Amino acid sequence: MNLPISFPSQAEQLRKHLQAYAGATAEERLQAVADTLAAADALSAAGGHREEQLRYHDWCERQWRDRMKEFIAQHVAAARAAR
């Protein structure tokens, strides 16, 4: 398929990205990670759904904790019954 705009391959983009960071110090790499996280947070806030996302994350966390408490309680009860 011939497109009027050529796009670089994903492999080529990744190769260039890795070459750019190959000589970076650990501090520079950590700063790049921090910048990426800050950009993602800014995009999330700009999307207008940040509060909804946080509520959903909290709900998922509560669900996970409840399931883990149930799981642990079942295994503790089973271990006590086996004694």
C-alpha positions as CSV (number, residue, x, y, z in Angstrom):
1,M,0.0,0.0,0.0
2,N,1.4,3.4,-1.0
3,L,0.6,6.1,1.4
4,P,1.3,9.8,0.7
5,I,3.2,10.0,4.0
6,S,5.8,7.5,4.9
7,F,5.9,6.2,8.5
8,P,9.1,4.8,10.1
9,S,8.9,1.2,11.2
10,Q,8.4,0.6,14.9
11,A,11.6,-1.4,15.0
12,E,13.5,1.6,13.5
13,Q,11.8,4.0,16.0
14,L,12.8,1.7,18.9
15,R,16.3,1.4,17.6
16,K,16.7,5.2,17.5
17,H,15.2,5.6,20.9
18,L,17.5,3.1,22.4
19,Q,20.6,4.6,20.7
20,A,19.6,8.0,22.2
21,Y,19.7,6.6,25.7
22,A,22.6,4.2,25.3
23,G,25.1,6.8,26.5
24,A,22.8,8.3,29.2
25,T,23.8,8.3,32.8
26,A,21.5,6.6,35.4
27,E,20.4,10.0,36.5
28,E,19.5,11.0,33.0
29,R,17.5,7.8,32.5
30,L,15.6,8.3,35.8
31,Q,14.9,11.9,34.7
32,A,13.5,10.6,31.4
33,V,11.2,8.2,33.4
34,A,10.1,11.0,35.7
35,D,9.4,13.2,32.7
36,T,7.3,10.5,31.0
37,L,5.3,9.9,34.2
38,A,4.7,13.6,34.6
39,A,3.5,13.9,31.0
40,A,1.2,10.9,31.5
41,D,-0.2,12.5,34.6
42,A,-0.7,15.8,32.8
43,L,-2.5,14.1,29.9
44,S,-4.7,12.2,32.4
45,A,-5.6,15.4,34.2
46,A,-6.2,17.2,30.9
47,G,-8.6,14.4,29.8
48,G,-11.1,15.5,32.4
49,H,-11.5,12.0,33.8
50,R,-8.8,12.1,36.5
51,E,-11.2,11.9,39.5
52,E,-13.1,9.1,37.9
53,Q,-9.9,7.2,37.2
54,L,-8.7,7.7,40.8
55,R,-12.1,6.5,42.1
56,Y,-11.9,3.4,39.9
57,H,-8.4,2.7,41.0
58,D,-9.4,3.0,44.6
59,W,-12.4,0.7,44.0
60,C,-10.1,-1.9,42.3
61,E,-7.6,-1.7,45.2
62,R,-10.4,-2.2,47.8
63,Q,-11.7,-5.2,45.8
64,W,-8.2,-6.8,45.7
65,R,-7.7,-6.2,49.4
66,D,-11.1,-7.8,50.2
67,R,-10.3,-10.8,48.1
68,M,-6.9,-11.2,49.7
69,K,-8.4,-11.0,53.2
70,E,-10.9,-13.7,52.3
71,F,-8.2,-15.8,50.8
72,I,-5.9,-15.5,53.8
73,A,-8.8,-16.1,56.2
74,Q,-9.8,-19.3,54.4
75,H,-6.2,-20.6,54.5
76,V,-5.7,-19.7,58.1
77,A,-9.0,-21.5,59.0
78,A,-8.0,-24.5,56.9
79,A,-4.6,-24.7,58.6
80,R,-6.1,-24.5,62.1
81,A,-8.7,-27.2,61.2
82,A,-5.9,-29.5,60.0
83,R,-4.1,-29.3,63.4
